[in-house]
Amino acid sequence: MTLRQPNSFVGRPVERIEDLRFLRGKGFYISDLSRPNQLHAVIFRSPEAHGRIKRIGIERARALKGVHAVIIASDLGPTPPHIPLRLQPLPELVPFHQPMLAFEKVRYVGEPVAVVVADTAAIAEDALELIELDIETLPAITGRASAEAAQSVLFEGHGSNEALVWTAVRGNADAAFAKADLIIKDTFRVQRHAAMFMEPRGFVAEWQADTQRMQVWGAAKVAWANRRILATALQIDEHAIDMFELDVGGGFGSRGEFYPEDYLIPAAARIVGRPVKWIEDRREHLMCANHARDIECNVEMALSKDGLILGLRGMSYSDNGAYLRTNGSVGPRNISQFMSGPYKIENIHLQTTMLTTNKTPSGTFRGPGRFETDFVRERLIDLAASQLGMDRAVIRRKNLVRDEDMPYPLATITPYESVTDLDSGDYPAVFDLCMTEFGWAEKSALAGKLIDGRYHGIAIGSFIEGGAAGPKEDARLVLELDGTLTVYLGSSAVGQGLQTIMTQITADAMEMPFDQIRVLHGSTSHVKDGFGSYHSRSTVMGGSAILLAAEKLKDKICEAGAAALGCAKEQVLIDGQTVRHGDRSVSFAGLSPEPIDVEASFFNKKYTYAYGTQAAHVSVDPGTGHVRVHEYLSVEDVGRMINPLTLHGQAIGAIVQGLGGTFLEHLIYDENGQLQTGSLADYLLPTASDFPKIRAITLELKPSPNNPLGAKGAGEGGIIPVGGIITNAVANALSSLGVEPMELPLSPSRVWKLIDDARKRIV
């Protein structure tokens, strides 16, 4: 047992302990790492979007001085290994897995065709110019229309460009629509855009022939899963691979998934027998790292005349690009399963068709599928309110799930069946607070007003944020000989302040000073198994594992104390960093001749659901189409806050990413499948000066019943409703013109065109 007053680090706005190192330029990224006798790799990528490979001429490249290897698919066996799905690994999706190197066909611009390994990256780049690739060009599939027309099929053996249809069902949608007083339907589109983390991807791999071990530096997000994939591809035991996590410049769902390079660089190191380093450039990142979003939805909503939402039904189409790799089906699945959001919608039948096209494969990006589906739902609600003559806030509040409804089941998704419930929450209370803090009643007078040449508008909307994906996470605690504590975690650091948060949890659990704890994470040598950081899971899952491990460690400390003090374990008291029996005590330092080491796993298959409401005030210049965000407010209940300071940063950062996706970011392809936005001169990103008036309020109203911390994942909520809320605010501003945007991004040219078309209709 323990004697002292408990620590209270959890819930305090502790400054990030990571930051001092970063601000002093002491971060250590993959670019900073070099191994003795190291070589450098570059990737030869397909210049064509779709075609059959007739010949790869590599003789001249291999002959270039300083080149050690030019690796093509035939060097990897009869067929190269493929990248499996990590999440929702359905057998019917196996034909769409990506080969590590293209063989027989290329299916997108940027697909790896060969790897050049040379003394320097510059020599390897020169060798790329000497590779001769002969491709029989095939028609490029660049969108839904051409995919469905099947003028060309990416996977001939499958016979169509339709990979899979997800179906979300609850209740009886057809019956609900039959008795509806109002049916609202339209077509909505969200553009292709992606995570633009600050530091591109990279790896250093080293094969130790004498011990038959592989070491890989540059792991992130899901190191253990990637180790299993790599071991299978290399045909070695997974425990013969060590993956090391270094600092990363953000992740946002994209970095850390398994890409072809995750295999190609270790394979190259084994082939040449020397360490090999590869660093992605920005153009490669834009062209080859997972894209996201890119959906079209034909959806309808059924309502009663008093504004109750009776049902949702419709079909969505997700452009998944050329292959399905690791987590490519998450976004399309979420579009259907989570379209009801925080609203009590009892009847649902929604489908999402995954289409293959000659574009870069898609994966997850912060709020995958949820950003898109919230855009659709929130637009439908505003359209319905207008048709019914109801206040937009009133209709939303009326339909929110209530505390007494919890746990509230969402639609069931198939074919990879997923059943989930909203876990807890007072959704109306959060909605009301947002209304009050935003000043909804006062600002409503601005709706549609022309002030100083700009039309003003406001909007409000609610959302849910799923988190805490299972099935488990591992934590290992080691009481060192000097009395300090080392925490090893299966969770990974991708910029979310993991080290700070886990130190807070550990300090309280062990009643130890903050500065006596060291947290290490993400590397496969730390714990027996780990599941990483995705789906807003690291705090809930990793933090809960720490709590379980702390109980085991305290029990072992009492055992060691009993041996040292010559008493029964039950008679030992833990008092700070000492153990005590009567008037005798011994400190943690020197308590045992060996470090005291425990490991624990937290198992959980139930998601947590943070939830909230956001509101926006915008103005639109009708002469240019420019939209100015005057105010953006988010109010979210996260169950239990571990660190309000880091959580606030997560919320603000997520909102800014949402605004970037709403106004700026757009990956554009031409009719030949060539990426037109291949640099940051063309692909626009938000900056600190673009959206200065953002506020975020976080609450602790309803802790989650699904974990001992009571916490809910809260890293993605900020981004989820932004597209729908901003678009509704723009429509509200331009209501006198009848402008109803149904497509993102809201670029000035698109908004101006909507205004111009509306004026022509009026005339």
C-alpha positions, 0 to 999 in steps of 0.5 A: 500500500502507499502512504503519501498524498497522491500526485495530481499531474493528470489534468494539469497543463504540463508543458511538453517535455519534448519541446525544449530539445526540439526548440534547441535543434536537438531533434534527431530525424532519419536524415540525421542518421548515417551508418558506417559504410553506408550507401544511398538509394533512389527509386525509379518511378513510373512516368506513365499512369497505366500501361504494360511493362514491355522492357526495363533496360538497366544495363547502362545504369548498372555500369555507371561508376559508383552504382552498386545495384539496380534492382527490379521486380525479377530480382525479388523472385518469380513475383515480388511480395505484395503489401497486405491490408493491415485493417479490414483484411478481406480476402476479396481485396487481395487482388488489389494489393500493391506489389513492392515493385511494379511487374507486368503493369504500372498503375499510377505515376510514381509507382516504384519500378526499380531501386538504384543503390549507389555511393551517393544519392547524386550518383543514384539520381544520375543512374535513373536517367540511364534506365530505359522503360518501355511501356505499352500505354493503356487508357488512364482511369481518372475518376468515377465516370471512367472507372464505371465505363471500364474503358480500361480495367486496372486488374483484368482478372477482377474484370471491373474497377469496382473493388468492394461495396461497404454497406451500413444498415440500421432499422428500415430506411425504405419504411422511414422514407415512405412516411417522410414529410420531406426528403432532401437529396443531392450530390456532394463531392470532397476533393483528393488531398492528403497529409503534408507532414513537415518531414518527408519519409525515409529509412536506413536499413542494415543487414547483419549477415553474421547474425542474420538480423535486420535493423531498420531506422525510421519506423513510425506509427505501427512498427510492430505491424510493419515488422510482421509485414517486412518479415513475411516479405523478406522471409525471415522471422519477425524477431530477427528484425529490429525497428527503431523509431526516431523523431518525426515531423508529424504523421496525421495518419499517412506516415508510418504505414507500410509503403513499397520503400519499407520493404525495398530499402531493407531488401536492397541492404540485404542484396548489397550487404551494406547499410542503405539510406533513402530519403523521400523528396517533396515531389515524391511525397506528393506523388507517392505517399497515401492520398485521401478523401476524394469521394462523391456521395448521392445521399438523401435524408428523410424528415418529419414536418417537425424536423425529426430526422427519420432516415438516411440512404444513398450511395457514395463512391470512393476513388481509392487509387491504383491499389489498396494497401494497409489501411486503404479501406478505412475511409470508405468504410467510415463514410457509410458507418458514421454518417449519422454522427451524433444524431439519433437516426434510427433508419439507415441504408448507406453504401460506399463503392471503392473504385480503383483508378490510375492515381496514387493509392489512398489511405487515412488522413486525420479523421478518415471518412469522417471529414467527408461524411460530416460534410454531406450530413451537415449540408443535408441538415441545413438544406432540410432546415431551409425547406422546413422553415426551421432554425438550423440550431433548433433542428440539430439540437432536437435530433442529438443523441441524449445521455439516456440513450447511451450506449447508442448503437451506430449502423452496422457495417459489412462485409467486414462486420463492425458493430459499435456504440456511442459510449457516453455523453451529454451532447445537448449540453455541449451544443448549448455551451457552443451556442452561448460562447459563440453568441449564436443569438447575437450573430444570427442578425449577421446572416446574409448581411452585406457589410462593407462589400462582404456578405456575412454568414454563420453556421453550427454543427455537431460531430463525434470522434471515434478513438481507442482502437483495440485490441490491445496495447503493451507497456513495460515498467522498469525500476532501475537500480538508481531508483528511477523509472523507465517506461517502455510503450508500444504506442508511437510518437507522431507529434502528439506529445506522447512522452509528456502525457505518458509521464503524467500518467505514470507519475500519478500511478506510481506516486513518483516525481516527474523528473524521475521517469523516462518514457521510451516508445515505438521501437520493437525492442522495447516491449513484446508487442505493440500496436502503435498510434492511430485512430486516436488510441495512444493515450487511452490504450497506452495510458491504460496499459501503464496503469495495469503495469504500475499495479504489477510493479508496486506489487513487485516492489513490495515483494522486494521490500519484504525481502530487504526488510525481513517482513511479510509483503502485506506489511510493506508500505510504499512511501514516495520512493521508499518502502517502509516497515515500522521504523525501518525503510529502504529507498527504491535505489538499491532496493533490488540487486537487479532492475525490477521489470514488469509488462502489462497489456490493456485489452479493449475492443470498445471504441471511445467517442469524444463529441462536440459542436463547432460554429463559424462566422465567415464573410464572402467577397462577391467580387473575388469569391474570397472567404474570410474566417472571422471566428471559429469555435470548437467545444468538445467533451473528451471524457477526461483530460490528461493534459489540457495544454497539449489537447488544446494544441491538438484541437487548434491544429486539427481545425487548421488542417480542416480549414486547409482542406476546405479552402486550399488543398487539392491534388489534381490529375489530368486526363492522362493520370498525371499529377498537376499539383506536384510541388508546394508551389501548386499544392496550397497549405494553410499558414499561421496568418491565414486563420488567426481567430480560432478558439477551442474549449475542452470539457470533462463532462462524461468520462468513458466507461470503456477504460480505467482512465475515463479518457476519450481519443481527442486528436482528430475531432477538430478537423471532422466537421470543418468542411460542412460547417464552413460550407454552410456558413458560406451558403448562409452568407450568400443566401440572398443569391441562392448559392448552395455549394456542394463541392470542396474545396471552396477556392475563390474561383469556385465560390466566384463561379457559384456567385456568377451563376446565381446572378445569371439565374436571377437576371 
